[in-house]
Amino acid sequence: MSIDLKQLKYFLAVAEEKSFSRAAERLHISQPPLSQQIMKLESELGVKLFARTTRTFELTVAGKALMQEATDLLAKMRMTVDTIRQIDRGEVGRLRVGIVGSAMWGPIPSLLEEFQTKYPRVTWTIHELGPTLQYEALRAKQVDVGFWREPRLDEEDLKRDNLRQELCFREDVCVAINEHHPLAKEEAIELSDIAEEPMLTLALDKSSFPRYLIQCCVKAGFQPTIFQEASEPQTLLAMVGAGLGVALMPETTSRIGWPGVVFVPIRSNPPSANLYITYTTLDDAPVVRAFLNILNPPAA
């Protein structure tokens, strides 16, 4: 059996118009090929679809049944085509976002809000992971994009693993200091001003960012004394508030009021807390493309 959607479309036009001439006019074709297609359809089905007399033009019982089925089928096909096109535009699907916790204090929430507004049919989930775990999750296709901070990944490593990394938000590091510390009164300080202070840092074995900050201290002329490590930024800030030491934090951390903590800018050559997005180059994922267009809108 060889029945195509065009034949069903022609059949519906004739059934609805109850006239071959009016149906042909509606379809913008001549009447003979329309009649031929209807005859071919009846031949393929082995049934009569129209009861023709000199005075009437009515659907047979089989024709009425086909009219309902064809209407439903063509409507479903239109919906399918619309859905496929929406998927290709990134308007339907899912997005799994890997992220370091501190990034949620910056521009990421507003970015996700904009994405949800523009693509309401895309479901997205947040996966809070350190950079190392995000990298592995990207390679295993367990997340679609990943956000983490400095230092930037080596280009050769990215190429080897079919990943691409782009700078999306620039940000500097500041010093989180207890509000009663003498340095808390300064408008800005040098990184070397905290050389003698107990350093509170994120776990050095879980992320390259805190190791990068230690190297920035070394470049500034001192080896910091690590007093405590913690897995979460809020744990560090709680310890700063208790007067247990100082911490180097992204500037956006200061947007949230932390009891007993003052955030002081670094005057000269502050370490970078730039945020990067990383994603795979292997898959042409429309949802990822749509998300990247929110980050970097195409030129008009």
N, C-alpha and C positions, 0 to 999 in steps of 0.2 A: 504494500500500500504506500502511495506517495502523495501525501496531502501536505500542502505548505500553508503558511500563515496568510499568504496573499489570497489563496482560494477562500479561506475562511472570512477574510476581510471583504472580499467581493460578495460572498454569500450573505453576509450580514447587511451589506448595503442594499441588496435586492430585497431581502426579507423585511427590512425596515421601511423601504420606499414602496414596496409592493408594486414595483415597476422596473423593468430592465432599462428603459430609457432614462428614467429619473436617476436610477442607481449609476448608470454610465456617466451621466452628467455630473453627479456628485463625485465620482471617482476620477473624473477628467480623462476618460478613455472612451473609445467608440463602443457601440453596443455589441457588434459581432464577437470581439475577443472576450467580452464579459460573458456572453452566452456560452461560448466555448469553455470557459473556465468552470462555469456552473455545471455544464454537462459532464465535464471531466471529473468534477467532484462527486456527482451522483454516480458516475461509473465506478469510481474508486470505492465508494461506500456501498454500492450495490443497492441503493434505495432511491426512491423519488422524494425530492425535497419540496417540490411545489406541485399543487394540483391546479392545472391550467384549464380553463374553459373559455369560451368566447366572451363571457361576462364577468368571470371572477378570476382572481389570482391569489390563491391562499396557500399557506404552508401546510404540508402534510403533518401527521403526528410525528414522523421522524424529523421533519424540517423544524417543527417547534422545539423538539428536544435538542437538535443541533444548534439552534439559535441561542438557547440558554447556555449550553456548554461552550459554544464559540465565544459568546460575550464574556463569560468568566475566564476563558483561556487567554483571550487577547488582553483583558484587563490585568491578569496575572503577568503576562509577558511585558506589558508596559511598566508594571511595578518592578519587575526584574531588571529591565533595562535601566530604569531610573536608579535603582539600588547599585547596579554595577558602575554606573557613571559617578554616583556619589562616592563609592569606594575608591574609584580612580582619582577623584579630587581630594581624597583624604577626609571626606565628610562622615564616613561610617567606618567603624572599626574600634580598635583598642590601642592604647599607648601606655607602655610601662616605663616609668621614669625612675631611674636611680638617682639618688641625691645624698649629699653630705648634709648633716643636720643644720649646720650654721647657715647654709644657703637659704633656708626657709625664713630667715630673718631679713633677707634682702628682697630683690625684685621677683623671685620665683613665684610667690603666691599670686601676685598681680598678673604675671605671665600666664599662669594656669587659669586664672579667672577669664582672661581675654580669650584663651584657647577654648575654654568651655562655652563662652558666649558665641564665638564664631563657628564652633563645631559641636553643637549640643548632642549630636548622635554618636560622638566618639566617647567611649568610656576610658578613663585613665586611672592609673593607680600609682601611688608613691611607694618607693622601696628605699628606705633609709639604710644606706650601706657606705662603708668606707671606700676610698678609691680603689684599693686592691680588689675588694669583693665586687665592686662595680665593673671593673675591668674584666674579671672572670665571668660575670653575669652577661656582659656584652658579647664576649666570645662564645658563650653557651646559648646565646639568644634568649636569655631569661629576662632581660630588660631591652628596651629599644633605644633609649638614650640615657646618658649618664652625665651628671653634673658634679665636678669637683674642682678644687682650687690648685694653685701653684704647687709644685713646678709643672710646667708644660711637659707632656710626654715626648719622648724621643721620636722623631719622624720615622726612623727605621723600624722601631717597634710597632708604631701605628700601621705602617705599610705592611709589615709581616703579618699582622693580625687583621688586615682588611678593615681598619678603623680610621676615622677622620676626627680630628679635634679642632674646635674653633673657639676663639675667645668670644665670650658673649657679654660679660660685664666686668668693667674695671673697678678695682677697689684696693685701698691700702689697708695696712695693718695699723692698729693703734695699741696702746698699753692700757690694760684694765688694772686699776690701782684702788686700794682701799681709800675710802673718802677721807680718812684721818691722816693719810700719808702726806708728808710735805710736798711731794711731787704732784699731788692731786690738785694743788692750787695753781699749777702752771698752765698756760695756754697751750704750750707744746714743749716737748722735751726731745733730747737726743736719745737714740737707742742705747748708747753707752751709759746714760744716766741710771739705768737699772742693772748695771753690771754686778753690783753687790747685793742685789735683791734675790730672795728665794724665787725660783722660777716654777710656775705651775703650767703644765703643758698637756696637750692631748697625747694619748698613748703613742710613743715613738715607733712601736712595732706594727701599728695598724694603718699608718698613713704617711705619705711622703711630705705632706704639708708641715707638720710640726718639725720634722727633720730639716726641712728647708729653712724654717724660722731659726733653728739652732745655728745653721750655717750663716745666716744673716747676722746673728750676734757675733759669731767668730770673725766675720768680715769687719764688724764694727769695733773689733779689738778686744773682745772678752769671751771667755768660755762660761756660759751661764751655769749656775748651780741648780740642778733639777731637784726640787723639793718633793713634788708629787706629780704623778701622771693620772689622767682620767680619760674615760671613754667618751664622755659627753661634755660639750662646752658649758652647759648650765652647771655641771659639777665644779668646773674650774671657777666659774663666777661666784658660786656659793662660797668657795674657799677664799677667793679674793675678798668677798664681803666680810668674811670672818677674820681678815687680816693675816692670812697665812702665807701670802706671797703676791706676786704679780703675774699677769698672763698676757701674752700677745694674741690679740683677737682681731678678726675682720671689723672694719669700721661700722658695718651695718648692725653689729651686735649692740651698739649703743642705742638703737631705736627702741629697745625694750628696757624699761626701768628695772635695774637690779639693785636690791637693797644694799647700801653701803659701798657701792662700786662707782668709780668715776672713770670715764674713758678719755685718755689724753692722747692727742695726735703726736706722731713722731715727726720732728721738724725736717731733718735732712735724710734723703734717700730712704723713705720708709719701705719696709718689705711689702711685697705685693700680695694681695689676697684675691687676685683676679680669678673669676669663675669661668671655667671652660665647659663646653658641651662636647661630648664624645658619642659617636654613633657609627654603625657599620656602613661600609661602602658596597657590600655584596648585594643587599636586597634593595629593590626599588620599592620602598614602603611608602605609599601615598600618605599615610597618617604622619609618618616622620617628616615627610616633605612639607606637609601642612603646618606642623609644629615649627619647623625651621623657618617657614615663611612668617610666622608670628615674631620670631626672634629677629629675622632680617627680611623685612617686607621687600618684595621685588620692586624695582624702580618702575614708576608710572610711565 
